[in-house]
Amino acid sequence: MMRPGGSGAWRGTVIGLPLAWLALFFALPFVIVLAISIVPATNSVPPFASPLLPKNWTLDSYRLLFGDSLYATALFNAVRIALTSTAICLLIGYPMAYAIARARPSRRNVLLMLVILPFWTSFLIRVYAWMILLRPTGLINGALLWAGVITEPLPLINNQFAVHLGIVYSYLPFMVLPLYAALERLDPALREAAYDLGARPARAFFAVTLPLSLPGVVAGSLLVFIPAVGEFVIPDLLGGPSTPMIGRVLWNEFFLNRDWPAASAVAVALLVVIVAPFLIFQSVERRGTP
């Protein structure tokens, strides 16, 4: 028989373990990065002054961050490309999730497996595959030239089109799966009631299905936007130097320039950009909770 205080101790353990995990692997690294961002860079090892000495504290890295147009341009490009890629994923993923949710139960597992099938292959290999497909001598340009559709190769790589394509391809499943979970839980009787009241299919969709699936829309959008805004591999391999994004700037500051305080300031700014959608999501959830 469980003692009266046993349930309280068990509850505290269940809650305490995730909090300890977050404190160890999120809060502590963030504090370290924040501390490095407020000290000057040095030529020593590690390449920054000790953040334990208040005399070393400075905001020079943040002044550089807000004073140099390189960082503003990279951050703007990252947010813009992440937003447009998220919107494209939503436009493509919503009909896919809706079709899967409306499919016969015997087919749903097969369709869901096809959605997650790309995850069975390495992310890096999939991006390299797109490089082979999109380059001037790649399969796409080769097929178009052979068919006589074009007379010279199209610029399909080393531009923002390739970055959008790579992000949408890589993160589309993260949009489809939350949308499917939200749409699959909808009660079909609600849609049938709308039809009985004289609503056309389009009207029933926008008045009943879409509002009830908004939690899935928000969750899927966050799952796509958050990794996309800090993406490094796709812009580096598919975008080329003409598409500066904050992930590449962060890499360059850490490993090429060895300016860890500036890189840490960039990381803090990026975290602020990423946390903002979480706050919006929580606000939407609170508003939708009766």
PAVEXPA-475667 format. One line per field, with one value per residue (C-alpha): residue number from 1; y, z, x. Coordinates in steps of 0.5 Angstrom, whole numbers, padded with zeros to 4 digits. Layout:
N
k <- NUM  ...
v <- Y  ...
w <- Z  ...
u <- X  ...
// end
This chain:
290
k <- 1  2  3  4  5  6  7  8  9  10  11  12  13  14  15  16  17  18  19  20  21  22  23  24  25  26  27  28  29  30  31  32  33  34  35  36  37  38  39  40  41  42  43  44  45  46  47  48  49  50  51  52  53  54  55  56  57  58  59  60  61  62  63  64  65  66  67  68  69  70  71  72  73  74  75  76  77  78  79  80  81  82  83  84  85  86  87  88  89  90  91  92  93  94  95  96  97  98  99  100  101  102  103  104  105  106  107  108  109  110  111  112  113  114  115  116  117  118  119  120  121  122  123  124  125  126  127  128  129  130  131  132  133  134  135  136  137  138  139  140  141  142  143  144  145  146  147  148  149  150  151  152  153  154  155  156  157  158  159  160  161  162  163  164  165  166  167  168  169  170  171  172  173  174  175  176  177  178  179  180  181  182  183  184  185  186  187  188  189  190  191  192  193  194  195  196  197  198  199  200  201  202  203  204  205  206  207  208  209  210  211  212  213  214  215  216  217  218  219  220  221  222  223  224  225  226  227  228  229  230  231  232  233  234  235  236  237  238  239  240  241  242  243  244  245  246  247  248  249  250  251  252  253  254  255  256  257  258  259  260  261  262  263  264  265  266  267  268  269  270  271  272  273  274  275  276  277  278  279  280  281  282  283  284  285  286  287  288  289  290
v <- 0000  0007  0012  0018  0022  0017  0020  0027  0025  0021  0027  0031  0026  0026  0034  0035  0030  0034  0041  0038  0036  0043  0047  0042  0042  0049  0054  0053  0053  0059  0062  0061  0063  0070  0071  0070  0075  0080  0080  0082  0077  0075  0071  0066  0060  0060  0066  0071  0074  0071  0073  0072  0079  0085  0089  0085  0086  0090  0091  0091  0085  0087  0094  0090  0086  0092  0097  0092  0091  0084  0081  0085  0083  0075  0076  0079  0074  0068  0070  0072  0065  0061  0065  0064  0057  0056  0059  0054  0048  0050  0051  0044  0040  0042  0039  0033  0032  0033  0028  0023  0024  0023  0017  0010  0007  0002  0007  0012  0008  0007  0015  0017  0012  0016  0022  0020  0016  0021  0021  0014  0017  0022  0029  0031  0026  0028  0036  0033  0029  0036  0039  0033  0035  0042  0044  0046  0039  0036  0031  0037  0041  0035  0033  0040  0041  0034  0035  0042  0046  0050  0052  0053  0051  0054  0057  0053  0053  0058  0062  0063  0059  0053  0055  0055  0048  0045  0047  0046  0039  0037  0040  0039  0032  0037  0041  0035  0031  0036  0038  0030  0029  0036  0034  0026  0028  0033  0030  0029  0030  0038  0038  0034  0039  0045  0041  0040  0048  0049  0051  0049  0045  0051  0055  0049  0048  0055  0056  0049  0045  0050  0054  0047  0045  0052  0048  0044  0049  0053  0047  0045  0052  0053  0046  0049  0056  0055  0050  0054  0060  0058  0053  0052  0046  0048  0055  0053  0048  0050  0058  0059  0066  0070  0068  0070  0067  0068  0060  0061  0068  0064  0059  0064  0068  0061  0057  0062  0069  0066  0071  0068  0074  0076  0069  0069  0075  0073  0066  0070  0075  0068  0065  0071  0071  0063  0065  0070  0064  0060  0066  0067  0060  0060  0066  0063  0057  0061  0064  0058  0055  0056
w <- 0000  -0002  0004  0004  0002  -0003  -0009  -0007  -0008  -0014  -0017  -0015  -0018  -0025  -0025  -0023  -0028  -0034  -0030  -0029  -0036  -0038  -0033  -0035  -0042  -0044  -0038  -0037  -0044  -0045  -0039  -0041  -0048  -0045  -0041  -0047  -0051  -0045  -0045  -0051  -0055  -0054  -0057  -0051  -0050  -0050  -0054  -0049  -0043  -0036  -0035  -0028  -0027  -0028  -0030  -0037  -0038  -0044  -0049  -0055  -0059  -0058  -0061  -0067  -0068  -0069  -0072  -0078  -0083  -0084  -0078  -0080  -0087  -0085  -0079  -0084  -0089  -0084  -0082  -0089  -0092  -0086  -0086  -0093  -0093  -0087  -0091  -0097  -0093  -0090  -0097  -0099  -0092  -0090  -0097  -0095  -0088  -0090  -0095  -0090  -0085  -0090  -0093  -0091  -0084  -0088  -0092  -0087  -0084  -0091  -0093  -0086  -0088  -0094  -0091  -0086  -0091  -0092  -0085  -0086  -0090  -0088  -0088  -0091  -0096  -0098  -0099  -0103  -0107  -0109  -0111  -0116  -0119  -0119  -0121  -0129  -0131  -0126  -0128  -0128  -0133  -0137  -0138  -0140  -0145  -0148  -0149  -0152  -0147  -0145  -0149  -0144  -0136  -0131  -0125  -0120  -0115  -0111  -0110  -0106  -0110  -0108  -0101  -0100  -0104  -0099  -0093  -0096  -0098  -0091  -0086  -0090  -0085  -0079  -0082  -0084  -0078  -0073  -0078  -0079  -0071  -0071  -0077  -0075  -0068  -0071  -0070  -0077  -0074  -0074  -0081  -0083  -0078  -0082  -0089  -0086  -0084  -0091  -0091  -0098  -0097  -0098  -0093  -0088  -0089  -0087  -0081  -0078  -0080  -0081  -0074  -0070  -0074  -0072  -0066  -0071  -0076  -0070  -0068  -0075  -0077  -0071  -0072  -0079  -0077  -0071  -0075  -0081  -0078  -0076  -0082  -0084  -0088  -0093  -0094  -0095  -0100  -0104  -0103  -0104  -0102  -0105  -0099  -0093  -0087  -0079  -0079  -0083  -0080  -0073  -0076  -0079  -0073  -0068  -0073  -0078  -0074  -0068  -0065  -0060  -0056  -0063  -0064  -0058  -0059  -0065  -0062  -0056  -0062  -0065  -0059  -0058  -0065  -0064  -0057  -0060  -0064  -0057  -0054  -0059  -0059  -0052  -0053  -0058  -0054  -0048  -0052  -0055  -0048  -0045
u <- 0000  0003  0004  0000  0007  0009  0005  0007  0014  0013  0010  0016  0021  0017  0016  0024  0027  0025  0026  0033  0034  0032  0036  0043  0042  0038  0039  0046  0049  0045  0048  0055  0053  0051  0057  0061  0058  0059  0067  0072  0075  0083  0088  0088  0085  0079  0079  0075  0077  0074  0067  0068  0071  0066  0072  0071  0064  0063  0057  0062  0059  0052  0054  0058  0051  0047  0052  0054  0049  0052  0049  0042  0042  0044  0038  0033  0035  0034  0027  0025  0027  0024  0017  0016  0019  0014  0008  0010  0010  0003  0000  0003  0002  -0005  -0008  -0003  -0005  -0013  -0013  -0009  -0014  -0020  -0017  -0019  -0016  -0013  -0009  -0007  -0001  0002  0001  0004  0010  0011  0011  0016  0020  0026  0028  0030  0036  0041  0040  0046  0046  0039  0042  0047  0042  0039  0046  0046  0039  0040  0047  0048  0050  0045  0039  0034  0037  0040  0033  0030  0036  0034  0027  0028  0025  0031  0037  0041  0042  0037  0040  0037  0043  0047  0041  0035  0030  0035  0035  0027  0027  0031  0028  0021  0023  0027  0022  0015  0014  0014  0008  0004  0005  0002  -0004  -0006  -0006  -0011  -0015  -0016  -0019  -0024  -0031  -0034  -0041  -0039  -0038  -0044  -0048  -0045  -0048  -0055  -0055  -0054  -0046  -0043  -0036  -0032  -0036  -0036  -0028  -0027  -0032  -0031  -0025  -0020  -0021  -0021  -0015  -0011  -0007  -0004  -0003  0001  0005  0007  0009  0013  0017  0018  0020  0025  0030  0029  0031  0038  0039  0046  0047  0042  0044  0051  0051  0045  0045  0052  0055  0050  0045  0048  0044  0045  0047  0053  0055  0055  0059  0064  0065  0066  0071  0074  0074  0075  0071  0067  0064  0061  0058  0055  0052  0049  0047  0043  0040  0038  0035  0030  0028  0026  0023  0018  0014  0013  0010  0006  0004  0002  -0002  -0006  -0007  -0009  -0014  -0017  -0018  -0024
// end
